[in-house]
Amino acid sequence: EQMLSGGAMPADVGLRPGTQKYAEEQLGTAGTLDGWLAVPRFYKEHNIIWGQLGICMGFGAALMKFAPGTARNGIVNFWSSHGGTGKTTLQEVINSIWGDPERQMVQVFSTSNARYRIMGWRCNLPICINETTNVTDYDLSNLLFEVSEGQEKDRLTQDSALQTSGSWQTITVMSANNTVMDKMVSAFVQRDAEIKRVLDIEVDSSPSVTREAATAMSRAYQNNYGHAGRVFIQNLLDNGGEILSKMPSYMDAWVNKNSKGQDERFWENTMAATIIAGRLAKAMGLIDFDMNAVEEYGKRCITSMRGGLVNNKRDGAGLFSDFLSEYVGNMLVVSGEKRTTPEQPNQRPELDPFIQRMPRGTLDIRMETDTGNIYVRASAFTDWCSKRGISHTAILAELAAKKILELPNQRAGASTV
C-alpha cells in the first residue's frame, strides 16, 4: 500500500497483516480515472439528484473527522419500495471512489465483531451496507448504535493482554425497501434516538435512463475504480495541507448556518461534510454537479426527516422518545437481565463482556438486550418534563394505558418499558 503526502510522490508502506490483506483485496485500482469520470457524468446528464448527493457523500466520508462535537459518524439510508431503482448501484459507485465496487460492500448479516473489524480498518472511508430490509427492528437498532458510536469494544487476548480496538469517523450508506423511521417508530419508543442518527432519502427511478445507458455506466465503474479517492486526498494534502487546516472552520460554518438544534447534529454534520466535499471534488474536476442544487436537495432531506419526526411525536410515546434520545449518553446497555459471565471485581468495566455500552455521564437509563426492557431513573425524567412544561404524569399514564410502560412498585425510582 502507499502513503500519500503533500508535494511528494506516494511512498510504499507496510500495514498490519490483517489490514494489509484487506487493503490488497478491496482497496486496489483498475482502469483509469478518465474511465471512471463517465459515472458522475451519467448522474448529471440524467439529473439523478439523489445519486449526485450520494457520490458527494462518498467523498464527504473522509471529512467526518473534522465535524464539530462528537457526532462524527453519519448514517444515510437510501430507500425505495420498488426494486431496480439503483440503490445498490449507488452504493457500488460510492465504493468505486476508493476501490473495488463490489468487494467493499459490508454484509448486513455479518457478525458484529466482523463489522467492527471492517469499520476499524476503513476508519474514514465510507461504509456501504446493502439491503437492511429484512433485518429485525431490534437488530437494526443495535446496528445503528454500533455504527454511530464509532468505537469497537476493547478486548483481552488469551494471555490477558489488552487488544486495542478499532475506531472510525465516516458516513455509512445503507439501502432498503423501507425507511428507518418506519421501522423504528413501529418498534419501541426509545428508537427515536436511532432515527436522529439516520437520514432517510427516497430513491426515485429515472424514466429517461435506458437499459443501455445504465449498463454502460455500470461497466465504467466496474472496470475503472480506486482513482478518484486518491486524487481527492492528494489535492487535500497539497499546498501544505492548507485546505485541511481550514476544514474544521468550514464544517463549523456550515453547521452554524443551517443548525436547527443540537439533537440534529448527526444530520447536520453528515450534510456539511457531504456538501463541502462535493464542492471540493468539483473544483478538482472529479464531478461537475450543480452543487447549489445538490445542497438544497440535501437540506430538503433534513427538513423531511424533521417533519416526519414531528408527525410521530404528537403523543406521549413521541415525547418519551425525545427524553430517551437526549439522555442516550447516560445509558448503560447490558447483555441480559441476569449476569451470565462471572463477575471479576478488579476488571475494568469497558472490558466486561456483560456490559455492551457504558454511560458517558450519570447513569439514568439501563437497557437489557435480551429482554428489550429499559429502566429509567424517575427523577431524570420528571426533571426533563419540568424544564419543558410537560406533565410527566400524563405521559406515564398514556404509556401505561397503551401497555408500553409498566409503572413498577417493586423497584423504586425506575420505570420499565
C-alpha positions as CSV (number, residue, x, y, z in Angstrom):
1,E,0.0,0.0,0.0
2,Q,1.0,3.6,-0.4
3,M,1.1,6.7,1.8
4,L,0.1,10.0,0.3
5,S,1.9,13.2,1.3
6,G,1.6,16.8,0.2
7,G,4.1,17.7,-2.5
8,A,5.7,14.3,-2.6
9,M,5.4,11.0,-4.5
10,P,3.4,8.2,-2.9
11,A,5.6,6.1,-0.7
12,D,5.2,2.3,-0.2
13,V,4.3,1.4,3.4
14,G,3.7,-1.8,5.3
15,L,0.5,-2.3,7.3
16,R,-0.5,-4.8,9.9
17,P,-1.2,-8.2,8.3
18,G,-5.0,-8.1,8.6
19,T,-5.2,-4.6,7.4
20,Q,-2.7,-5.2,4.6
21,K,-4.7,-8.2,3.3
22,Y,-8.0,-6.2,3.4
23,A,-6.4,-3.3,1.6
24,E,-4.9,-5.5,-1.1
25,E,-8.2,-7.3,-1.8
26,Q,-10.6,-4.4,-1.6
27,L,-8.9,-1.0,-2.0
28,G,-6.9,-1.5,-5.2
29,T,-7.2,0.2,-8.5
30,A,-8.3,-0.8,-12.0
31,G,-8.6,1.1,-15.3
32,T,-8.2,4.9,-15.3
33,L,-9.6,8.0,-13.7
34,D,-10.9,9.2,-17.1
35,G,-12.9,5.9,-17.4
36,W,-14.4,6.4,-14.0
37,L,-15.5,10.0,-14.8
38,A,-18.2,8.6,-17.0
39,V,-20.0,7.6,-13.8
40,P,-20.7,11.1,-12.3
41,R,-21.3,12.3,-15.8
42,F,-24.2,9.8,-16.1
43,Y,-25.8,11.1,-12.9
44,K,-25.6,14.7,-14.1
45,E,-26.9,14.0,-17.6
46,H,-29.9,12.2,-16.3
47,N,-30.4,14.7,-13.4
48,I,-30.4,12.0,-10.7
49,I,-30.1,14.3,-7.8
50,W,-30.2,11.7,-5.1
51,G,-27.4,9.9,-6.8
52,Q,-25.3,13.1,-7.1
53,L,-25.8,13.6,-3.3
54,G,-24.7,10.0,-2.7
55,I,-21.5,10.4,-4.7
56,C,-20.7,13.6,-2.7
57,M,-21.2,11.5,0.4
58,G,-18.6,9.1,-0.9
59,F,-16.1,11.9,-0.8
60,G,-17.5,13.5,2.3
61,A,-16.9,10.5,4.5
62,A,-13.2,11.3,4.6
63,L,-14.1,14.7,6.1
64,M,-16.2,13.5,9.0
65,K,-13.2,13.5,11.4
66,F,-13.4,17.3,11.2
67,A,-17.0,17.6,12.2
68,P,-17.9,19.6,15.3
69,G,-18.6,17.8,18.6
70,T,-18.7,14.0,18.9
71,A,-21.4,13.2,16.2
72,R,-18.8,12.1,13.6
73,N,-20.5,9.1,12.2
74,G,-23.3,9.8,9.8
75,I,-25.8,7.2,8.6
76,V,-27.8,7.6,5.4
77,N,-30.5,5.2,4.2
78,F,-31.3,5.3,0.5
79,W,-34.7,3.6,0.3
80,S,-37.4,2.7,-2.3
81,S,-40.4,0.4,-2.0
82,H,-39.7,-0.7,-5.6
83,G,-36.8,-2.8,-6.9
84,G,-34.4,-1.9,-9.6
85,T,-34.2,1.8,-8.8
86,G,-30.5,2.0,-8.4
87,K,-30.0,1.9,-4.6
88,T,-27.3,-0.9,-4.7
89,T,-25.8,0.6,-7.8
90,L,-25.2,3.9,-6.0
91,Q,-23.5,2.1,-3.1
92,E,-21.2,0.4,-5.6
93,V,-20.5,3.7,-7.2
94,I,-19.5,5.1,-3.8
95,N,-17.2,2.2,-3.2
96,S,-15.6,2.7,-6.6
97,I,-14.3,6.0,-5.5
98,W,-11.9,4.2,-3.2
99,G,-11.5,0.7,-4.6
100,D,-13.3,-2.4,-5.7
101,P,-17.0,-1.6,-6.0
102,E,-18.4,-5.0,-5.1
103,R,-15.9,-6.5,-2.6
104,Q,-16.1,-3.5,-0.3
105,M,-19.8,-4.0,0.4
106,V,-20.4,-4.9,4.0
107,Q,-22.9,-7.7,4.5
108,V,-25.7,-6.8,7.0
109,F,-25.9,-10.3,8.4
110,S,-22.2,-10.5,9.2
111,T,-21.4,-10.8,13.0
112,S,-20.9,-7.6,15.0
113,N,-17.3,-8.5,15.5
114,A,-16.7,-8.8,11.8
115,R,-18.4,-5.5,11.1
116,Y,-16.4,-3.8,13.9
117,R,-13.2,-5.1,12.4
118,I,-14.1,-3.8,8.9
119,M,-15.2,-0.4,10.2
120,G,-12.0,-0.1,12.2
121,W,-9.9,-0.9,9.1
122,R,-11.8,1.6,6.9
123,C,-11.5,4.4,9.5
124,N,-12.6,7.4,7.4
125,L,-13.7,5.6,4.2
126,P,-17.4,5.3,3.5
127,I,-19.1,2.1,4.7
128,C,-21.8,0.7,2.4
129,I,-24.2,-1.9,4.0
130,N,-26.6,-3.4,1.4
131,E,-30.2,-4.4,1.9
132,T,-31.2,-3.9,5.6
133,T,-34.9,-4.5,4.6
134,N,-35.2,-7.9,6.3
135,V,-33.2,-7.0,9.4
136,T,-35.3,-7.2,12.6
137,D,-36.1,-3.8,14.3
138,Y,-34.1,-4.9,17.3
139,D,-31.0,-5.9,15.2
140,L,-31.3,-2.7,13.2
141,S,-31.4,-0.6,16.3
142,N,-28.2,-2.3,17.5
143,L,-26.6,-1.8,14.1
144,L,-27.3,1.9,14.1
145,F,-25.9,2.4,17.6
146,E,-22.9,0.2,16.7
147,V,-22.1,2.3,13.6
148,S,-22.7,5.7,15.2
149,E,-20.7,5.1,18.3
150,G,-17.5,4.9,16.2
151,Q,-15.6,2.7,18.6
152,E,-15.1,-1.1,18.9
153,K,-15.2,-2.5,22.4
154,D,-11.7,-3.3,23.9
155,R,-10.9,-7.0,24.3
156,L,-8.4,-9.1,26.2
157,T,-6.4,-11.7,24.4
158,Q,-5.9,-15.2,25.7
159,D,-2.7,-14.1,27.5
160,S,-4.7,-11.2,29.2
161,A,-3.1,-8.5,27.0
162,L,-5.3,-5.6,26.1
163,Q,-6.2,-5.7,22.4
164,T,-6.6,-2.1,21.1
165,S,-10.0,-1.6,19.5
166,G,-10.6,0.0,16.1
167,S,-12.4,3.3,15.6
168,W,-14.0,5.1,12.7
169,Q,-15.3,8.5,11.8
170,T,-17.2,8.3,8.5
171,I,-20.5,8.1,6.6
172,T,-22.3,4.8,6.4
173,V,-24.6,4.3,3.5
174,M,-27.4,1.7,3.8
175,S,-30.1,0.6,1.3
176,A,-33.5,-0.8,2.0
177,N,-37.1,-1.1,0.8
178,N,-38.4,0.9,3.7
179,T,-37.4,3.9,5.9
180,V,-35.5,3.6,9.2
181,M,-38.2,5.9,10.6
182,D,-41.0,3.5,9.8
183,K,-39.1,0.5,11.3
184,M,-38.1,2.3,14.5
185,V,-41.4,4.0,15.1
186,S,-43.2,0.7,14.7
187,A,-41.0,-0.8,17.4
188,F,-40.2,0.6,20.8
189,V,-40.4,4.3,21.7
190,Q,-36.8,4.6,22.6
191,R,-35.9,4.1,18.9
192,D,-36.2,7.9,18.3
193,A,-32.6,8.0,19.4
194,E,-31.6,5.9,16.4
195,I,-33.8,7.8,14.0
196,K,-32.0,11.0,14.8
197,R,-28.7,9.3,13.7
198,V,-30.1,8.4,10.2
199,L,-31.1,10.4,7.1
200,D,-33.8,8.6,5.1
201,I,-33.5,9.5,1.4
202,E,-36.1,8.3,-1.1
203,V,-34.8,6.9,-4.4
204,D,-36.8,7.7,-7.5
205,S,-36.3,5.8,-10.7
206,S,-35.4,7.9,-13.7
207,P,-37.6,7.2,-16.7
208,S,-35.1,8.8,-19.0
209,V,-32.4,6.2,-18.3
210,T,-32.3,3.4,-20.9
211,R,-31.0,0.0,-20.1
212,E,-28.1,0.5,-22.4
213,A,-27.1,3.8,-20.7
214,A,-27.4,2.2,-17.2
215,T,-25.3,-0.8,-18.3
216,A,-22.6,1.4,-19.8
217,M,-22.4,3.3,-16.6
218,S,-22.1,0.1,-14.6
219,R,-19.3,-1.1,-16.8
220,A,-17.5,2.2,-16.3
221,Y,-17.2,1.8,-12.5
222,Q,-16.7,-1.9,-12.6
223,N,-13.6,-1.5,-14.9
224,N,-12.3,1.8,-13.5
225,Y,-12.1,2.3,-9.8
226,G,-9.9,3.4,-6.9
227,H,-8.5,6.5,-8.6
228,A,-10.9,9.3,-7.6
229,G,-10.4,8.9,-3.9
230,R,-6.6,9.1,-4.3
231,V,-6.9,12.3,-6.3
232,F,-9.2,13.8,-3.8
233,I,-6.9,13.1,-0.8
234,Q,-3.8,14.1,-2.7
235,N,-5.4,17.5,-3.5
236,L,-6.3,18.0,0.1
237,L,-2.7,17.3,1.2
238,D,-1.1,19.6,-1.4
239,N,-0.2,23.2,-0.8
240,G,1.0,22.5,2.7
241,G,-2.4,21.0,3.6
242,E,-3.9,24.5,3.6
243,I,-7.4,23.1,2.9
244,L,-7.2,20.5,5.6
245,S,-6.1,23.1,8.2
246,K,-9.3,25.1,7.4
247,M,-11.6,22.2,7.3
248,P,-12.9,22.4,11.0
249,S,-13.8,26.1,10.4
250,Y,-15.6,25.1,7.1
251,M,-17.6,22.5,8.9
252,D,-18.4,24.8,11.8
253,A,-19.6,27.5,9.5
254,W,-22.0,25.2,7.5
255,V,-23.4,23.7,10.7
256,N,-23.8,27.0,12.4
257,K,-25.6,28.5,9.4
258,N,-28.0,25.5,9.0
259,S,-28.5,24.2,12.5
260,K,-32.0,23.8,13.9
261,G,-31.0,22.2,17.2
262,Q,-28.4,20.1,18.9
263,D,-30.4,16.9,18.5
264,E,-30.0,17.1,14.7
265,R,-26.2,17.1,14.9
266,F,-25.8,13.8,13.1
267,W,-27.8,15.0,10.2
268,E,-26.1,18.4,10.0
269,N,-22.5,17.1,10.3
270,T,-23.2,14.5,7.6
271,M,-24.6,17.1,5.2
272,A,-21.9,19.6,6.0
273,A,-19.1,17.0,5.1
274,T,-21.1,16.0,2.0
275,I,-21.6,19.5,0.6
276,I,-18.1,20.7,1.4
277,A,-16.6,17.6,-0.2
278,G,-18.8,17.9,-3.2
279,R,-17.7,21.5,-3.8
280,L,-14.0,20.4,-3.4
281,A,-14.4,17.4,-5.7
282,K,-16.0,19.7,-8.3
283,A,-13.0,22.1,-8.1
284,M,-10.7,19.1,-8.6
285,G,-12.6,18.1,-11.7
286,L,-13.9,14.8,-10.2
287,I,-17.6,15.8,-10.6
288,D,-19.5,18.5,-12.4
289,F,-22.7,18.7,-10.4
290,D,-24.7,21.8,-9.7
291,M,-23.7,21.9,-6.1
292,N,-26.2,24.6,-5.2
293,A,-29.0,22.3,-6.3
294,V,-27.4,19.3,-4.5
295,E,-27.1,21.4,-1.3
296,E,-30.7,22.5,-1.5
297,Y,-31.8,18.9,-2.1
298,G,-29.8,17.8,0.9
299,K,-31.4,20.4,3.1
300,R,-34.8,19.3,2.0
301,C,-34.0,15.8,3.0
302,I,-33.2,17.0,6.5
303,T,-36.4,19.1,6.6
304,S,-38.4,16.0,5.5
305,M,-36.9,14.0,8.4
306,R,-37.7,16.8,10.8
307,G,-41.3,16.9,9.7
308,G,-41.7,13.1,9.9
309,L,-40.4,13.1,13.5
310,V,-42.8,15.9,14.4
311,N,-45.7,13.9,13.0
312,N,-44.7,10.9,15.1
313,K,-44.4,12.9,18.3
314,R,-47.8,14.2,19.0
315,D,-48.4,11.7,21.7
316,G,-46.7,10.6,24.9
317,A,-44.7,7.9,23.2
318,G,-43.1,10.6,21.0
319,L,-42.3,12.8,23.9
320,F,-40.8,9.9,25.9
321,S,-38.7,9.1,22.8
322,D,-37.3,12.7,22.9
323,F,-36.3,12.2,26.5
324,L,-34.5,8.9,25.8
325,S,-32.8,10.4,22.7
326,E,-31.4,13.3,24.7
327,Y,-30.3,11.0,27.6
328,V,-28.8,8.3,25.4
329,G,-25.3,9.2,26.5
330,N,-26.4,8.3,30.1
331,M,-27.4,4.8,29.1
332,L,-25.9,1.6,30.3
333,V,-26.5,-1.3,27.9
334,V,-26.0,-4.8,29.3
335,S,-26.3,-8.2,27.6
336,G,-29.1,-9.6,29.7
337,E,-31.4,-9.3,32.6
338,K,-29.1,-11.5,34.7
339,R,-25.3,-11.7,34.5
340,T,-24.2,-14.9,32.8
341,T,-20.5,-14.2,33.0
342,P,-18.5,-14.5,36.2
343,E,-18.0,-11.2,38.0
344,Q,-14.4,-10.1,38.3
345,P,-14.0,-7.3,40.9
346,N,-10.8,-5.9,39.5
347,Q,-11.7,-6.0,35.9
348,R,-12.1,-2.7,34.0
349,P,-15.8,-2.1,33.2
350,E,-15.2,-1.5,29.5
351,L,-13.6,-5.0,29.3
352,D,-16.6,-6.7,30.9
353,P,-18.4,-8.8,28.3
354,F,-21.7,-8.3,30.2
355,I,-21.5,-4.5,29.6
356,Q,-22.3,-3.6,26.0
357,R,-22.0,0.1,26.4
358,M,-21.0,2.3,29.4
359,P,-22.8,5.6,30.1
360,R,-20.8,8.7,29.4
361,G,-22.5,10.7,32.2
362,T,-24.9,10.0,35.1
363,L,-26.4,6.6,35.0
364,D,-30.1,7.4,34.1
365,I,-31.1,4.6,31.8
366,R,-30.3,0.9,31.8
367,M,-31.2,-1.3,28.8
368,E,-31.2,-5.2,28.7
369,T,-30.6,-6.5,25.3
370,D,-32.1,-9.9,25.9
371,T,-35.5,-8.7,27.3
372,G,-35.7,-5.4,25.4
373,N,-36.5,-3.7,28.8
374,I,-35.2,-0.4,29.8
375,Y,-35.1,1.1,33.3
376,V,-35.3,4.9,33.7
377,R,-34.4,7.0,36.7
378,A,-37.7,8.7,37.6
379,S,-36.0,11.9,38.8
380,A,-34.2,12.3,35.5
381,F,-37.5,12.0,33.5
382,T,-39.5,14.3,35.8
383,D,-36.8,17.0,35.7
384,W,-36.7,16.8,31.9
385,C,-40.5,17.2,31.7
386,S,-40.5,20.0,34.3
387,K,-38.0,22.1,32.2
388,R,-40.3,21.8,29.2
389,G,-43.5,22.5,31.0
390,I,-44.8,18.9,30.2
391,S,-46.8,16.8,32.6
392,H,-44.8,13.7,33.3
393,T,-47.8,12.0,35.0
394,A,-49.9,12.5,31.9
395,I,-47.2,10.9,29.7
396,L,-46.7,8.0,32.0
397,A,-50.5,7.4,32.3
398,E,-50.8,7.3,28.5
399,L,-47.9,4.9,28.1
400,A,-49.2,2.7,30.8
401,A,-52.7,2.6,29.2
402,K,-51.1,1.6,25.9
403,K,-49.1,-1.1,27.7
404,I,-45.9,0.5,26.5
405,L,-44.7,1.2,30.0
406,E,-45.1,-0.6,33.3
407,L,-45.0,1.6,36.4
408,P,-43.1,-0.6,38.9
409,N,-43.8,-0.8,42.6
410,Q,-41.0,-3.3,43.2
411,R,-38.1,-1.1,42.0
412,A,-38.0,2.4,43.4
413,G,-37.0,5.2,41.1
414,A,-37.2,3.3,37.9
415,S,-39.7,2.7,35.1
416,T,-39.8,-0.3,32.8
417,V,-40.5,0.0,29.1
